Amino acid sequence: MSTLPRIAKSKAKPLVSEEDELPSFLNSFSESEEEEEEWEPKSKVASKRRLPKKTESKPRKAAAPRSTVVRKRTRKTAVKEEPNVSLPIAADEDSKDGLKLLQPKEDGDPEPKTRTKKPKMPRGTKIIFIKGKMNNLDSDEIPSTSAPLMENEVKQEKYEEDFTFDEPPLKRIKSTTCPQGKPVKHPGSTKHQEELEMNWDIVQVLSERTNIEPWVCANIICLFRDENTIPFIARYRKELVNNLEAEALREVQQTLEELRTVAKKTHATIQKIKKEGKLSGGLLAALLNCKTLDELDHVSAPYKTGSKGTKAQRAKQLGLEPAAISLIENPVELSLFSYIKPNVKGLTTIQEVEAGVQHILADMFAKDKDTLDFIRILCQQRYICIQSALAKVSSKNVNEKDVNKFQLYQNFSCNIKNIQHHQILAINRGENLKILTVKVSVPDGVKNEFCRWCVNERWRPKRYAKPELMKILHNSVEDSYKRLIYPLLCREYRSKLTSDAEKESIMMFGRNLRQLLLTSPVRGRTLMGVDPGYKHGCKLAIISPTSQIFHTDVVYLHSAQGFREADKIRRLLLHYNCSTVVIGNGTACRETEAYFADLIMKKYFAPLDVVYCIVSEAGASIYSVSPEASKEMPDLDPNLRSAVSIARRVQDPLAELVKIEPKHIGVGMYQHDVSQTLLKATLDSVVEECVSFVGVDINICSEILLRHIAGLNANRAKNIIEWREKNGPFISREQLKEVKGLGPKSFQQCAGFIRFNQEYVRTFCSNQQTKLAAEGHALMAKADVQVTSEKQGKKKSKPANVVVRPNPLDQTCIHPESYDIAKRFLTFIGGNPNDIGKPDMQQKVNAVIQKEGIEGAAKTLNTTVHTLQIIIDGLTQPEGFDIRTDFDKPDFKRSIVCLEDLSVGTVLTGKVENATLFGVFVDIGVGKSGLIPIRNITETKLSKAKKRRSLGLGPGERVEVKVLNIDIPRSRITLDLLRVL
């Protein structure tokens, strides 16, 4: 881990590109104040203006892999020192220059707390981080979090003594997620300096928005800044993030990106306004106070270039601003008649002068922070609702079938505090299709109370004002509310509701995808994949237990020759000893299922006991014509490739589904209506998490699977495959460092997720040693002359004679940075590395942990509890352990049930197909999925054995349900959840 001084440089990377700047929910919705319109969802954003270049010299950047955090380049900006939101670091007495992770002392600790004064920094000193000079977490010279002591080598810009040692520890933070209440400090978090400075502290705002402790947020910012991936943080840096799961880390990452986007746009706006010479002190403070893009858009709206300015700007150009200010400050001396100029348009009559003053005052009210805060608090206390109604459109433009889909929302009204996320997404879709009109309804009482407060308190004239001037003030307040403030509130509410709904929809998609990817694989079976069809027949593919293609064919089951085709299928199943059929759920799936169920019931395939299962074929057609499929199966017709993909989805779901773009897998809700940038980033992160946590055997896995390992990308995966083809299989994790383009950072991120089949490696090494020995004997027999010692020395130095020995720890989830601790722990328990995963090792570990306790053992080994727990898991898990064994397998069947066979009250078992925000769809084997409404899913019905972050069920889970209602004409089945199996 790195330790940063206060004076250091870093080249931070912003998070959005010019081409695809922002997620849709971050788009600002500003229009000119003269023509305020209703808020409506937008799909595109104008390209963003870059910040002007600075003249500072560019620091050299150290070679580092690209992080999974979505970042791009910006110009660096000098920033001044912010309040210290860091986590304290104490000096270790046993080391000269070492630092250690500091934890608060226990309440009963009698030692007094000492404080040393911080050296003062001269005013005007610029604090800039240099990325290339940082000691990252993966530095080879620095031990892992498991070893608290670390070296401190940081380039100092001006002052050598800029650290504060022996600070008192932070106050204990009590939380449900950290029962010990012991915050652990990231050594690099002594000072958080963002590249673009704002008037708010990013750590505090991040903590408020995510409801996560500030010390955790500070650590997460440091970890992401050091380009650590989410899987690596979630597994190997648990103590720094308070045991947060990958899903929570993604949420923090997205919120952090939003805040940095606001800062970036704010400074771009400041530079633009400053260039135009319109930047005042008050405006600068207002801009730097903005925490959302809506706030920024509202403050900067009057300064945006357009064909014509706002009404207030035109009135100011006519010289009416002094009159408006005078009406509030000194109305006694104000004479509006003196501003009349018959030859100037806009000042010819007293009415035009009054209107100009009114527009300026209205603009002042709408831009005032106290005024906006008052109206927002007032609205929180009142009933604000969102309403939708059928739009008045001609039947030519809109399909009647589409109109019927929005029947629930044709006369809809709901409190914005109670409206559901899926309702917001449905309303937005109807509005985009011009089927619905949507508005936010604010009661008249809010307007009346707001106007009274403005006139009598906030904007009350400081001296006596004539009735005609008070009338102008009244009209200004009403005009400001109606034309500026009310549309702003509507945009804010719609934007916030849409943003929250999109985030929840994307998170739901991510949870469903994770559950689907981690479906337990069906090993050791020969499978027949069937891609159903009518006219073009059903495509068949028989694959071996190792995913090799045995046979492909096309059969026409739904025609007159269906009986003859049954004989062909029987011969194929008997020839390849295949007793499992996998049917895709596409066109003709129901008929194909009935066909096989009928043959199975008649025992047509005897002596084989044939079973079948239905699997989602979403994305199979897209994959079958992709370049990856052409490269993998060059001799197969694309139609037959889809049958192979369907079969492999049961054999190894993760390895097959990573070949398909996540959004085509079809387990989401409204995925085409949400921000595609955020959706792709989230789903890619979920795939990376699943592939990393399952782990891959680097000697047999495909290039596509390698791409999704944390720390790797397409180029590095390709280089690994090329190295493997050139040099033979990898023997140890250390050999990864020899791969081109795989530096220390990439190695640190990916090493813990790479696996080695020890039996295969040992066999290869044994053969290699035999071959080398044979070559050595042949050379010695051939040599007639005594070889000089010099020549012998040269021969010894040849790398060909160097034999890499396998490391038993490489087959575990233990990270190489913790190997030393793992070896000490093996010595401590008297274990042998060759016994890893065996019952004997389990017994020795259990005996020591029962005697010492895991905390006592960690203290003895001078490491953290989390690191020791990973070591224990790695040593005790059996060889070939797969986390997916805890997840559900496909549901195999022998018979079929029809919709007409159901009756209300029938109890069935089924498998979850998809989870949405309003309920869960369950396949109960009748050809149509039933819906369990979200109100019927309660905590008491969920399995206690599984740890859940929410009350949702995921795809693949088996449930017991009861039929509540059957609507045969609309093919709808309503279910009640009884229990999770």
ABEGO torsion letter per residue (X at the ends): XBBBBABBBBBBBBABBAABABBAAABBBBBBAABBBBBBBBABBBBBBBBBBBABBBBBBBBBBBBABBBBBBBBBBBBBBBBABBBBBBBAABAABBBBBBBBBAABABBBBBBBBBBBBBGBBBBBBAAABBBAABAABBBAABABBBBBBBBAABABABBBGBBBBBBBBBAABAAGBBBBBAAAABBBBABBBABBAAAAAAAAAGBBAAAAAAAAAAAAAGBBAAAAAAAAAAAAGGBBAAAAAAAAAAAAAAAAAAAAAAAAAAAAAAAGABBAAAAAAAAABABAAAAAAAAAAABBBABBBAAAAAAAAGAAAAAAAAAABAAABBAAAABBAABBGAABAAAAAAAAAAAAAAAAAABAAAAAAAAAAAAABBBBBBBBBBBBBAAABBAAAAAAAAAAABBBBBAAABBAAAAAAAAAAAAAGABBBBBBBBAAAAAAAAAAAAAAAABBABBBBAAAAAAAAAAAAAAAAAAAAAAAAAAAAAAAAAAAAAAAAAAAAAAAAAAAABBBBBGBBBBBBBBBBAAEBBBBBBBAAGBBABBBBBBAABAAAAAAAAAAAAAAAAAGBABBBBBABBGAAAAAAAAAAAAAAGAAOABBBBBBBBBABGAAAAAABAAAAAABAABBAAAAAAAAAAAAAABAAAAAAABBAAAAGABBGAAABBAAAAAAAAAAAAAAAAAAAEBBAAABBAAAAAABBGBBAAAAAAAAAAAAAAEBBABAAAAAABBGBBAAAAAAAAAABBBBAAAAAAAAAAAAAAAAAAAAAAAAABABBBBAAAAAAAAABAAABBBBBBAAAABABBAAAAAAAAAAAAAAGBBAAABGBAAAAAAAAAAAAAAEAAAAAAAAGBBAAAAAAAAAAAABBBGBBAAAABBBBBBBABBBBAAABBBGBBBBBBBABBBAAEBBBBAGAGBBBBBBAAABBAAABBAABBBABABBBBGBBBBBBBABBBAAAGBBBBBBABBX
